[in-house]
Amino acid sequence: MSTTAQLFEEPFDADEYIERLAWRTPGGGSKGGAEAFDPKRLLEEFENHIEELKHLDEKIQRRVEKLEHQCHREAKEFAHKVQDLQRSNQVAFQHFQELDEHISYVATKVCHLGDQLEGVNTPRQRAVEAQRLMTYFNEFLDGELRSDVFNNPEKIKEAADIIQKLHLIAQELPFDRFADVKAKIASKYHDLERQLIQEFTAAQRRGEIGRMQEVAAVLLHFKGYAHCVDVYIKQCQEGAYMRSDVFEDTALLCQRVNKQVGEVFQSPETVMAKLIQNIFENKLQAHVKEKLDETRRSDVEQYLKNLYDLYTRTTALASKLTEFNLGSDKHTFLSKLIKNIFSTYLESYIEMEKDYLRTRSAMILQRYYDSKNHQKRPQGGGSIQELKERIRQRTNLPLGPSIDTHGETFLSQEVVVNLLQETRHAFERCNRLSDPSDLPKNAFSIFLLLVEHLCMDHIDYALEIGLSAIPSADAKNANLYFLDVVQQANTIFHLFDKQFNDHLMPLISSSPKLTECLHKKKEVIEQMEVKLDTGIDRTLNCMVGQMKHILATEQKKTDFRPEDENNVMIQCTAACSKVCVYVSRQVERVRKSMDGKNVDTVLTELGVRFHRLIHEHLQQYSYSSMGGMLAICDVAEYRKSAKDFRVPLVLQLFDTLHALCNLLVVAPDNLKQVCSGEQLTNLDRNLLHAFVQLRVDYRQARLGRHFS
């Protein structure tokens, strides 16, 4: 049975139970086991085990019936106990209700009796108090203070209470009959008030918080209570400002005093507010005045820095002080204190900022031009100058004499960084020191100064000089440094744009001034782009002119009509080599000077002009059979240079030109076939005819017939 019970251990699985039973039976395992499989023995074991399970089931069933019977019996007993407890609880609840009613009745009687006693006792207490005050009043009438309360220093609190009440009573008495006694009471009133303040001061010096609290509570009903607060404020500041940092000292002082004020005074928020007001109106205001007045006339830059620093630290201090209880509207209270200190300085701030920025920017620029020994040319105005500008923007005519700048761009990143740094500081000060309603307007005025000095006086002036320095298209060995101007101007304008987004936009993003700023920026960009486009266009003309000059001086007519065609080396001509070298240098310069899509745009224009030049140049010569091969070599070399452009259009143009040159060497019988090729089939017939006419043998009737 124990073995069977072990087989029923949780968790129970019938299949596993059968397997375990079979495994425990000798001969009941698999055929590969230690003993041979014996089905009869296994069947016998199963039958015996089934009988055991039946006996076990009967035994368990009897035990379950016994337990169920016991459970029913105990449930009945428990139900009887619960009923008895409910009856007992109901009786106890009834007793409790009776007791509660009796207590309420007694309490009502006690309250009624208390009201009667109070009605009798209150008039009696008032009468006793009045009699006591009359006794003390008589002493003042007699002129002799005999009571111990007025002569014992330890009873000053009781004396203060009496004299305060007598002082109020004396205010109601007619002056003509009681002038003398009123004067004596007032004298004693002020004497006790003075003693209390002295006692409070002494307790403060000793650090006796309890005594300070006690005296302050007595003084609360005296007129001199405000003077007591003033004395406390003055005394708590003694020795507090030992370091040079008045703001840090103020924060530590308020932190230390705040807890003490809460323990001593009944209205700590009023005392803390008065302390902070005293500090702002005296200590901080004097510190600010001293720092700013000494630099306002002599050093405007330092004055602006000091104003920004002092205002920032003052507002930071005010932010720390908001953690203290200063009343219901502490933010407005602190804002008024700050305004009282800085209002006179903030009213004139933006004008001083603009004057300083204007002067400082002009000095930075002038110092730069002086270092270059350059006398800045005045940028003329008037109708004639404007007319010249319009003509120059629409044409490539160099109005006025070309100047030689010796490769100087008159653009300096150091100057730009200095100007942007000054403007960034101005934006930071403007953000901090401007009234929120004036902030967009002030920021816009600073931005206009940046545009004036950086964009107009520096970048635009350099573009003007650069345009004037661009040589004519037929100049020889010209220094095409305008691309350097373009590169530096582009870099500078990226810095300008970054400051616009980082420092100006947050100040104006939610105001109408945003539209004005964006319009002004767009106007400046467009003005510069016109000059850059004009300069680049004229520079490209100079490049083409230089190539044209190389071809005119280096290319010989005999290059394409050699006298001895049997002894000619098939290679590109010297003129072609020099042009290709020059073109490669210019392509590299363009890549260094431009960025983004501008590179492809300029190189496309240069490539188209380069192709046009070569196309027109080739049409100036007549070609023998061997000369045509040399021309093809030249065009192949030009085509290699065209690959450096990395512009599909330019490469396509030179591919077409290369195909056109094949017309110079192809056999007459194959002309029509070549003209029908993929690259030439879409070209104008006149263009193809023009190239065929360049052949030396064109005038032979047979060639004309083949082409037509």
Summary of the structure (lengths in Angstrom):
residues: 708
radius of gyration: 54.8
end to end distance: 122.8
largest distance: 159.1
contacts: 1993
relative contact order: 0.03
helix: 79%
strand: 0%
